[in-house]
Amino acid sequence: MNRFNALDQVRGLAIAAMILAHFGPAIWERIGLDGVVRDAVGMIGRFATPTFIAIFGITVAFAYLSKAARNPAATRAKLVSRSGLVLVAAILVASPEMVETVLADERWGESLPLALILDGYGVLSFYVFAILVTALIIPYLSRNPYQAPLLLGSILIFFGTYLGYDSWSNSGQNGSELVRLYLVSGKYALLVNYGIVLLLVSFGTFIRREITGGRDVNGILMITGTSLALLGLSLGRIVGWRTLSDLQLNYDAPPQVWYLFMVCGAMMIFLATLNRFSFPGLSFILEQIGRNPLAIYVAHAFVLPAHEVLEAAGLPENLSMIVPFVAFLCYCAFIILWKSRDLGKAGNADPTLKAH
């Protein structure tokens, strides 16, 4: 089947939201942005991570299930290799903080190794484990692409929520607490977030079947997305959100299912919109960004450390911020133009996991 370009474009939007979330606060302070407008912008930035997670689930359905049905061993090996690649990227992203930890001899629970592992915690560490788990279960998912992901995802969400809120309490600064962080209590906790991934594998399998059959999926995506977003927001009112400020500042750790439903719904609405309409220039840029997110994500992680180094070297503060950011934008432009020759290629290999 032809590549589902809207999936790349929504991934590109998520990258833009991530950049907004990481670099925006320094800008908002300088221009005095506050109130509802700043809350709205902050909310957009908060959508980045759960959107990546949701897109990963749909991408598994598009890129790997059919391949696993034909050759499970080769598909598993490919996913294991991708997991290793993302691990390297995760270490690169965390390296500035790790260096600082080593130089300052900072400890976490009297342990330097634990402090370094904590430095490495982030969205890429989630992907390392999520891709590895996918590699282990992909043959089973390919044989039961609707029932298996739906059932297993629901089980993971239940146990992740149960352990995160009831049964597994904080045990202090030790290895057990790091395991708890990675599995149930952190923003990128594996159980609940990967449960959402699996639910979207089932949904993505259905969407892929409809597209393969030549049927229009925009209505399905728009109705499902709107319903899911409204359902998530409605359930969240029970939890206690009342303002945009609540939504952007709270409810990120442990992962809350209603919040993830809301973001998944918004992702589907954008997916339907970008699949239905083409925006000259913008669609191309988003698509290319969405095909190369790992390269862009790794590069963005060095902007702020570069600013700190230049500032320490005596460069004026504004210049020390502008130079790394402009260099980052030039790098993104190079990636977009260099990779644009692949625009017409068929397939939907997951660019989140690609080497660059």
Secondary structure as UniProt FT lines:
FT   HELIX           5..31
FT   HELIX           35..46
FT   HELIX           48..63
FT   HELIX           65..70
FT   HELIX           72..104
FT   TURN            109..110
FT   HELIX           112..119
FT   HELIX           123..143
FT   TURN            145..146
FT   HELIX           147..162
FT   HELIX           163..167
FT   HELIX           175..180
FT   HELIX           181..185
FT   TURN            187..188
FT   HELIX           190..212
FT   TURN            213..214
FT   HELIX           218..239
FT   HELIX           244..249
FT   HELIX           257..276
FT   TURN            280..281
FT   HELIX           282..291
FT   HELIX           293..300
FT   TURN            301..302
FT   HELIX           303..312
FT   TURN            313..314
FT   HELIX           317..339
FT   HELIX           340..342
FT   TURN            343..344
FT   HELIX           351..353
//
